[in-house]
Amino acid sequence: MENERIEAIVRQVIEKMTAGAQPGGRANDAFDRLRDKAVDGVICSENSKAEDKTVGKEACGRAMENAGRGASGRERENPRPDSSFGRVGTMSLPGKPVSASGGKTQVTMPLALAVKLIEKMEAKAAEWDMRVVTAVSDASGRPVAIHCMDGAYIGSFDVALNKTYTSIAFQMSTAELGSLSGPGGSLYGIQFTNNGKIVIFGGGEVLKKDGVILGALGVSGGTAEQDTALAAYGKSVFTELEPE
């Protein structure tokens, strides 16, 4: 009986507030405010004349649901959108969610896109008579694809991979970081951090689309100048590539 009394009171309050109001008008705003205050089974509306504020969650939900309908039982127009929509932190990252063992996961650097980039760079490396290892990582520095051209140095594998990590970790090319970390530079000695994974010579570049960092590339196998030039080439063609 107590729950029914509370439901009746809430319905009366809402009907008075919404009587004659236009959809989306002040009455709807008032309903939203009252609904927000019906949290965890407690009605705290200043408009409610109920002496006993505490009701069961089931009764509270039933009252608010019923009160949200007009006298004819018709649903309120312009329902309030999900409050999580547009909230900071809910915006999707670039790339489409893909199936994973636990459900769905967001991918910033699709494998197909990474492979396309590497193939472009290997073709250019062949033109320049270079034999290189090329690595591409995602925005978190996780390796996505690594290719070793025939005849590339074995030691270039780790170097190329660490160049991608360095570019992601400091959001700049390894050549730029190198210019800042020489003796007397503002970042002098930074190569001794991160368990030795920091590379301070050219060949690593950040990969972006529309200003958003999607990953990084690293190339190793030529001279420092050649690696720098090849990485810059890869960065320039990346913006034009799309996954299949």
Secondary structure, DSSP 8 states (H G I E B T S, - for coil): -HHHHHHHHHHHHHHHHHTT--TTSHHHHHHHHHHHH-BTTB---TT---S--B--HHHHHHHHHHHTB-TT--B-SS----TTTT-TT-S--SS-EEEETTEEEE-SS-HHHHHHHHHHHHHHHHHTT---EEEEEETTS-EEEEEE-TT--TTHHHHHHHHHHHHHHHTS-HHHHHHHSSTTSTTTTGGGSGGGT---SS-EEEEEETTEEEEEEEEESS-HHHHHHHHHHHHHHHTT----
